[in-house]
Structure formats: structure tokens, C-alpha cells
Amino acid sequence: MQQKDRRQLRAQFEANRQKFDAANARVTERVGRNLVFALASGLLLAAIFLISVFVWTPLLLVVALLFGIMAMIELATAFRQAGRRVPRIGVSLGGAAILIGAYFWGLEGLLWSLFGAALFLMLWRAVESIIPGWKVPWRTLIADLASGVFTLVYIPFLLGIAVNFVKIEPYGEWWVFTLVLLPVVCDIGAWAAGVSFGKHKMAPRISPNKTWEGFAGAAATAVIAGALAAHFFLQQPWWLGVFLGLAVLITATAGDLVESLIKRNLNVKDMSNLIPGHGGLLDRLDSILPSVIPVFMAAFLIGVI
């Protein structure tokens, strides 16, 4: 009797597992991601972020260094597929200097370290170009240098501004939290509305999964989250949060589309397979990085930075 019960339980478990796998496969086909892996990875990243912001702030620099260097290596590797050589060690060292300068010496340190890192990277690439076997035409060298400087500005410079938010008095940690929260809820709102109602493609040649219905869902969640974050987290008027949410909606969507365009031109689906269900780190930062700009402008205009 017990053996029969065990067989029935095993059969029921196997049937439920098959149903779950089939449902997950349908969702994966629709959204292009393994939802289970994506959720698990997202929760782990969220836990690391929350601990670094609210529990032990010095960990934020460590997290920014780790994520920033890996994202720079992903982008430098992608550039190489397009025939542009961005030195991975050089850009990693320069990016680390930018983040350290921002954390310890604020915006002035951020600007000076960006200047120094750009010179260092350009010198590194120039020296490489005179080594026998690595010589390239001057037009190619200029394209390599421009790609390297773009990598420094796009990733560690913007991350450095975000890290500097934590020093805002008061509520610095909540500014950092809001910066990450708004692009994330935009992504969630776009995904939920797109899966449920998506019919009209936004940019089919660049990002086939994006729809105008998804954009509307992202707009709704961004406005609501922005108003709530401004009132409860930042202690600012709710209407400021509405404008901030709309601004982040534009920058997050643009950042996602630009990275999709880069990946399409390089013929890659993801920058890497580092994060299960998400792709590479840059695939998760693509909407957050450009959103640093409107959040910084809001903080600057109201005089908290």
C-alpha cells in the first residue's frame, strides 16, 4: 500500500513538473527569457543591492566596482566583435579609478579621475598600436580610442554619479534606491503590459519584443512609483516624482533600445551569459545607467547635491 502511494505521489509530482515546464516554456518563448532563472537572479541581485545601500554603505563601492568592471569587459568584448579594440585591462583599471575617485572625493574627484582614466586608456591603446603585429590604420586607431572613452563615460562615469548619491544629506540611500527602483518598475510594467496586451510593435527592427502597450504599462508604473518614492522616500513633493518618473521612462526606454541596437549590429542576443535568465550585467544596467542623468538633474535643481 505504501509503495502504491509513493508511486502515485511520484507520478503526480512528475505530472505537475511537466505542466510547470510547459508553462515556463510558453512564457520563455513569449518574453525571450527563462522566467524562473530571471526571477531567482533578480532577487539575488536585489538582495546584494539593498544590503550595500541600507546595511553597510562601504559595500556599495565594492558592488559598483565589481559590476562596473564586469560590464566594461562585456562592452569591450562586444566592441572587439565589431573590429574595435578596447583594452580590457586598461579600461578596467581606468574605470576602477573613476569609481574610487567618485566615492572618496565626490563630483570633483569623479571629473578628474575620468580625465586621467581617459588619458591613461588612450596612451595604453596608442602604445599597443606601435607594437609589431598590432599596427592598425590611423582611422581604426581613432575609432578604438573613441570606443574606449565611450566605455569609460557610459559605465564607470555614470555609475560614479550614482555612487555619489549616497552622500546626499539627508536620505542619500533613498536617492540611490529610487534611481534603481524607477527603471526596474518601468521594466516590470512594460513586461506585464506587453505580455498581457502587447500587439503593436514599438521598434520591431531593433527590439522585436517591445510594444506600445508595454510602453504604456511602463509609463503608468513609472508615474505611480515616482510619486510614491518622492513623497515617502525622498521627502519631496509628489509632483516632482511624477516628472522624475516620466523622465526615467524616457531614459530607461532609450537606454534599452540603444543597447538592443548595439547588440543587433554585433549580432549577439546578450552581452554575456553571466546572469541566468537575464544575460550580461550590461543587459541589466542598460536602463539604469542613462537614468542617472534625470535623477542627478532633479537632485541638483532642488539643491540637495
C-alpha positions, 0 to 999 in steps of 0.5 A, spaced: 500 500 500 505 504 501 509 503 495 502 504 491 502 511 494 509 513 493 508 511 486 502 515 485 505 521 489 511 520 484 507 520 478 503 526 480 509 530 482 512 528 475 505 530 472 505 537 475 513 538 473 511 537 466 505 542 466 510 547 470 515 546 464 510 547 459 508 553 462 515 556 463 516 554 456 510 558 453 512 564 457 520 563 455 518 563 448 513 569 449 518 574 453 525 571 450 527 569 457 527 563 462 522 566 467 524 562 473 532 563 472 530 571 471 526 571 477 531 567 482 537 572 479 533 578 480 532 577 487 539 575 488 541 581 485 536 585 489 538 582 495 546 584 494 543 591 492 539 593 498 544 590 503 550 595 500 545 601 500 541 600 507 546 595 511 553 597 510 554 603 505 562 601 504 559 595 500 556 599 495 563 601 492 565 594 492 558 592 488 559 598 483 566 596 482 565 589 481 559 590 476 562 596 473 568 592 471 564 586 469 560 590 464 566 594 461 569 587 459 562 585 456 562 592 452 569 591 450 568 584 448 562 586 444 566 592 441 572 587 439 566 583 435 565 589 431 573 590 429 574 595 435 579 594 440 578 596 447 583 594 452 580 590 457 585 591 462 586 598 461 579 600 461 578 596 467 583 599 471 581 606 468 574 605 470 576 602 477 579 609 478 573 613 476 569 609 481 574 610 487 575 617 485 567 618 485 566 615 492 572 618 496 572 625 493 565 626 490 563 630 483 570 633 483 574 627 484 569 623 479 571 629 473 578 628 474 579 621 475 575 620 468 580 625 465 586 621 467 582 614 466 581 617 459 588 619 458 591 613 461 586 608 456 588 612 450 596 612 451 595 604 453 591 603 446 596 608 442 602 604 445 599 597 443 598 600 436 606 601 435 607 594 437 609 589 431 603 585 429 598 590 432 599 596 427 592 598 425 590 604 420 590 611 423 582 611 422 581 604 426 586 607 431 581 613 432 575 609 432 578 604 438 580 610 442 573 613 441 570 606 443 574 606 449 572 613 452 565 611 450 566 605 455 569 609 460 563 615 460 557 610 459 559 605 465 564 607 470 562 615 469 555 614 470 555 609 475 560 614 479 554 619 479 550 614 482 555 612 487 555 619 489 548 619 491 549 616 497 552 622 500 546 626 499 544 629 506 539 627 508 536 620 505 542 619 500 540 611 500 533 613 498 536 617 492 540 611 490 534 606 491 529 610 487 534 611 481 534 603 481 527 602 483 524 607 477 527 603 471 526 596 474 518 598 475 518 601 468 521 594 466 516 590 470 510 594 467 512 594 460 513 586 461 506 585 464 503 590 459 506 587 453 505 580 455 498 581 457 496 586 451 502 587 447 500 587 439 503 593 436 510 593 435 514 599 438 521 598 434 520 591 431 527 592 427 531 593 433 527 590 439 522 585 436 519 584 443 517 591 445 510 594 444 506 600 445 502 597 450 508 595 454 510 602 453 504 604 456 504 599 462 511 602 463 509 609 463 503 608 468 508 604 473 513 609 472 508 615 474 505 611 480 512 609 483 515 616 482 510 619 486 510 614 491 518 614 492 518 622 492 513 623 497 515 617 502 522 616 500 525 622 498 521 627 502 519 631 496 513 633 493 509 628 489 509 632 483 516 632 482 516 624 482 511 624 477 516 628 472 522 624 475 518 618 473 516 620 466 523 622 465 526 615 467 521 612 462 524 616 457 531 614 459 530 607 461 526 606 454 532 609 450 537 606 454 534 599 452 533 600 445 540 603 444 543 597 447 538 592 443 541 596 437 548 595 439 547 588 440 543 587 433 549 590 429 554 585 433 549 580 432 549 577 439 542 576 443 546 578 450 552 581 452 554 575 456 551 569 459 553 571 466 546 572 469 541 566 468 535 568 465 537 575 464 544 575 460 550 580 461 550 585 467 550 590 461 543 587 459 541 589 466 544 596 467 542 598 460 536 602 463 539 604 469 545 607 467 542 613 462 537 614 468 542 617 472 542 623 468 534 625 470 535 623 477 542 627 478 538 633 474 532 633 479 537 632 485 541 638 483 535 643 481 532 642 488 539 643 491 540 637 495 547 635 491 
